[in-house]
Amino acid sequence: MNIQLFDEDDKAVSPQGMTVNEVGRRGGQATKAKYGSDFFRKIGRKGGRAMRKRAFGTDFYKELGKKGGSANRDKQGSDYYSKIGKKGGDALAAQVKGTDYYAKISRKGGWSAYKKAVAAKAAEVEE
């Protein structure tokens, strides 16, 4: 027997009198208490990978990210990205202070190493 009740705002309500949102929130809290918040990150990534492979492919998500980024830029302004980049950079610098983190990533080469690798690959293709 499947009974569906509704409250005065036409929200679905369980037979115990809780809205569907409340039931979901309580279930999420119980799951978090049992498995921890990292559990949600893991299952989210796993689901995201599965969707990327099966449903839409990487180009779909690239385009989705561009749309989201453009909407966010229009809403927040282009300076927003500078601010959050600086905030993240400052947080990382504080976290790795006293380590040789920057020396290590400098040896890896960053963007310039990437450009060199792309140029080398292009040269191979031309030969």
C-alpha positions in Angstrom: 0.0 0.0 0.0 1.5 3.3 -1.1 0.0 6.2 0.7 1.0 9.7 -0.3 0.0 12.6 1.9 0.5 16.3 1.3 0.7 19.2 3.7 -0.9 22.6 3.2 1.9 23.8 0.9 1.4 20.7 -1.3 4.7 19.2 -0.1 4.8 15.4 0.1 4.6 14.2 3.7 5.4 10.7 5.0 2.8 8.8 7.0 4.8 9.8 10.1 4.1 13.5 9.3 7.6 14.4 8.0 8.2 16.1 4.7 10.2 14.2 2.1 13.0 16.8 2.7 13.0 16.1 6.4 13.2 12.4 5.8 16.1 12.8 3.4 17.9 15.2 5.8 17.6 12.8 8.7 18.7 9.9 6.5 21.7 11.9 5.4 22.6 12.9 8.9 22.4 9.2 10.0 24.6 8.2 7.1 27.1 10.9 8.0 27.2 9.8 11.6 27.8 6.2 10.6 30.3 6.6 7.8 31.7 10.2 8.1 31.5 13.1 5.6 34.3 11.7 3.5 31.9 8.9 2.5 29.8 11.4 0.5 32.9 12.7 -1.3 33.8 9.2 -2.3 30.4 8.2 -3.6 30.0 11.5 -5.4 33.3 11.1 -7.2 32.4 7.5 -8.0 29.0 8.5 -9.4 30.5 11.4 -11.3 33.1 9.1 -13.0 30.4 6.6 -13.9 28.2 9.3 -15.4 31.1 10.8 -17.3 31.9 7.4 -18.9 28.4 6.2 -19.6 26.1 9.1 -20.2 27.6 12.3 -21.6 31.3 12.1 -22.1 34.0 14.6 -21.0 33.0 17.3 -23.6 29.5 17.6 -22.0 31.1 18.3 -18.6 33.6 20.8 -20.1 30.8 22.7 -21.7 28.8 22.6 -18.4 31.8 24.0 -16.5 32.2 26.8 -19.0 28.5 27.7 -18.7 28.8 27.6 -14.9 31.9 29.7 -14.9 30.4 32.3 -17.2 27.3 32.5 -15.1 29.4 32.9 -12.0 31.6 35.6 -13.7 28.5 37.5 -14.7 27.1 37.3 -11.2 30.2 37.9 -9.2 32.3 40.0 -11.6 35.7 39.0 -13.1 37.6 40.2 -10.0 36.0 37.4 -8.1 38.3 34.8 -9.6 41.4 36.9 -8.6 40.1 37.1 -5.1 39.4 33.4 -4.7 42.7 32.6 -6.4 44.7 34.8 -4.0 42.7 33.4 -1.0 43.5 29.8 -2.1 47.2 30.7 -2.8 47.6 32.3 0.6 46.0 29.3 2.3 48.3 26.9 0.5 51.3 29.1 1.3 50.4 29.0 5.0 49.9 25.3 4.9 53.2 24.5 3.3 55.3 27.1 5.0 58.7 25.8 5.9 58.6 23.0 3.3 60.2 22.8 -0.1 56.8 22.5 -1.8 57.4 25.4 -4.2 60.9 24.2 -5.0 59.4 20.8 -5.9 56.7 22.2 -8.2 59.2 24.6 -9.7 61.3 21.6 -10.8 58.3 20.0 -12.4 58.0 23.0 -14.6 54.3 23.9 -14.4 52.9 25.6 -17.5 56.2 26.0 -19.3 56.9 22.3 -19.1 53.4 21.6 -20.4 53.9 23.9 -23.4 57.3 22.3 -24.1 55.7 18.8 -24.0 53.0 19.9 -26.4 55.5 21.4 -28.8 57.6 18.3 -28.7 54.5 16.1 -29.4 53.6 18.4 -32.3 57.1 18.1 -33.7 56.8 14.3 -33.5 53.6 14.4 -35.5 55.1 16.6 -38.2 58.0 14.2 -38.7 
